[in-house]
Amino acid sequence: MLAKRIIPCLDVRDGRTVKGVHFLDLRDAGDVVELATGYSEAGADELVFLDITASREKRQTMLEWVERVARVVTIPFTVGGGISSERDVEALLKKGADKISVNTSALADPGLIGRLAYSFGRQCVVVAVDASETAGAWEVYSHGGRQPAGRELYDWAREAEARGAGELLFTSMDHDGSRQGFACDALRRLSEQSAIPLIASGGAGSPADFYDAFTCGKADAALAAGIFHYGKTSIREVKQYLQEKGVTVRL
Amino acid sequence: MKTVIIDYGAGNLFSVRMALHRLGIQPVVSCDEREIRSADRVIFPGVGQASAAMERLKSHGLDRIIPALERPVLGICLGMQLMCAFTEEEDTCGLGVFPLQVEKIRGTEKVPHMGWNRISGLQSGLFEGLAESEWMYFVHSYCVPDNADAIARCDYHRPFAAALRRENFYGCQFHPEKSSRSGERILWNFIYGKLA
């Protein structure tokens, strides 16, 4: 049986990790390689890094920390943040990233998804979608949750998959940072309409939240940051809880 | 122990190289015939699409060189699939080291089969020191059905071959270089272990 994956997410700025709460207040959380190694040893199934550096040197610093991570980490990792071309992706894969995630650039140029899938295989193309709900309608946002993209969640997810996404990473902006649980209804609908793996993101506060994302939400993997970063709950605790409840996990 | 990673422009060699570095091995990365033929161990990785990868193999003459190797060869993921006779992926003919067909993963499960799954029925020195039902990391949309050359099995919708062996040729569908300590043990076994 394929295990449900637990994926710590690390936001990276200038080679250090930070965690955004509700996409705003950034707090420094440590060295990227140190945290990545720690999570790998602690039983993380994969890692996701989102580079939020805004400087002009971003591309170079990104390649540097990606290589540093690839040298020591023995599990797969995904890199996202400002990736907008085949050239960006090729450079990151060469430095050891296993997958890349696109968000704003895919909304601006949906054809990018297909071009990346064709050049590098769809297994390494993760399409990340940030969305917020108003009166039952899920609106997609770009630019790290700052701009409405004029797309409806389920419709955009369907299009991304049809264009060649290998995996979908859905963040509910309403739940992100709240520690009140994932957006399970939206997750379930996304999972049921799609034939590619779905990663749940935004809202993890307790082991029970992961259980809900995997059962009610039918997610294949769940991503979390804050809950793990400050040592509140360990990955092992989450996995033990899931295993006791009958969910297949790698322990 | 001279270890060569075959570089034919298909996919990410960096991870395999780094995994070997962590084991204290400095591999040669090359598509040169003399380098490959003089290696004690050859690793044949592969990520991406089968037909394009096969074309690149041919353009380097590797379709002739690889099947003639007499030292242990380990194909990883697409590398293993290309060592089979035929793959349904764009109806591509492979190297024919394993007289097997690679089939699309069919059924109600999500594709690609992506993530950690257990391997069992371990039957080779390649798995020395590993527990039965060890977790390995998989990413693939095609698979080789269970068969007489299988030395490990996995289950996703139906059983399939997680690893193959025929004479000096080995293949694994999962990524040992991405499968934490157990994966590194497999690479160590391949380089230093008793493979029989």
Interface residues (C-beta under 8 A of the other chain):
Chain A: M1 L2 A3 R5 S40 D45 E46 E67 A70 R71 V72 T74 I75 P76 L93 K94 K95 G96 D98 F120 G121 R122 Q123 C124 G166 E167 S194 A195 I196 P197 D220 A221 R250
Chain B: G11 N12 F14 S15 M18 A19 H21 R22 V47 G48 Q49 E109 K110 V111 P112 H113 M114 G115 W116 N117 R118 W135 Y137 V139 H140 S141 D155 Y156 H175 E177 K178 S179 S180 R181 G183 E184
